[in-house]
Amino acid sequence: MFDNKTILITGGTGSFGQSFISYVLKYHSKFKKLIIFSRDELKQYHLQNNLSKEKHFEKIRFFIGDVRDLERLKIATQDVDLIIHAAALKQVPFAEYNPIECIKTNVVGAENIITSAIYNKVAKVIALSTDKAASPNNLYGASKLASDKLFVASNNLSGSKNTIFSVVRYGNVLNSRGSLVPRIMQIKKDKKSFIPITNKEMTRFIITLDEGVKFVINTFKRMRGGEIFIPKIPSVNICDLASTIAPNIQQKVIGIRPGEKIHEVMIPIDDNHLTYEFKKYYVIKPTIIFSKKINYKIAKNGEIGKSVDKNFQYTSLINKDLFNKKQISAFIKNINFDKED
């Protein structure tokens, strides 16, 4: 997939970026160049030091820049074959209190990625999204929905340059720093008196970093342009998750934070007429019609999907893989919780 290809990843020093880099170095080492694009020089410095003894380190480039800066992106994406757009402002309460900053990065930044990719004739672009973009009730989710719409519609803009764009949408990454599981583990380690719970009924989709990376890499093989890809993943009740990790610590309900949902949605019922089910994932086809006809029921690699029924929706509560405590324990047992965000 990556043989003799130049890959650029935005937000490359984050949790996903670090896992993606490690995976590519280990399993796809015939790449031509891997460009890590991010705005934090300290994180780049630490990552550079951590990777300096890795085999094929000489093919990695570190590029300081912000997705808000179109001209910088145009320079960074020269001679690039594939882009993974992982840069985003992701904290829900932060976005509620600082809306314009969220919009500048998540919406304007998306537009800049699209413009740069088409300008430099990049072959394929995958944008990472979130379950919060489906039926959003907070600004972060709304900004990512706008971003998703931009990437889908951009397939009508590339013309003869043939750049194609798709979106990957998935749930909470359990082993990214700042996520729920590492926070509960820290509370347990610090022997705090209680675990703060926003709502006892709350459920969430869960995925590991490694699973997210593998799904994105496989999406490059499957994409035709314009799809939103959603992996089939488990969900959990937050109280069950907390009591599995720290069974002897009391849980205290503190109330829902600004912009927070009780249950997460990955495919709302209003999108089921656009949705195809494959063996390990779903695809939401575009609502708009492109200049060239695409059969989204057949993935680029030959996988064949089927239409979902008229009552289908994919939520963290209505999920056949809603894990019990035993399943949660087995799921998190071998996860590495050392990645930074």
Buried (B, 14 or more C-beta within 10 A) or exposed (E): BBEEBBBBBBBBBBBBBBBBBBBBBEEBEEBBBBBBBBBBEEBBEEBBEEBEEBEBEEBBEBBEBBBBBBEBBBEBBBEBBBBBBBBBBBBBEBBBEBBEEBBBBBBBBBBBBBBBBBBBBBBBBBBBBBBBBBBBEBBBBBBBBBBBBBBBBBBBBBEEEEBBBBBBBBBBBBBBBEBBBBBBBEBBEEEBEEBBBEBEEBBBBBBBBBBBBBBBBBBBEBBBBBBBBBBBBBBBBBBBBBBBBBEEBEBEEEEEEEBBBBBBBBBBBEBBEBBBBBEEBBBBBBEEEBEEEBEBBBBBEEBEBEEBEEEBBBBBBBBEEBBEBEBBBEBBEEBEBEBBB
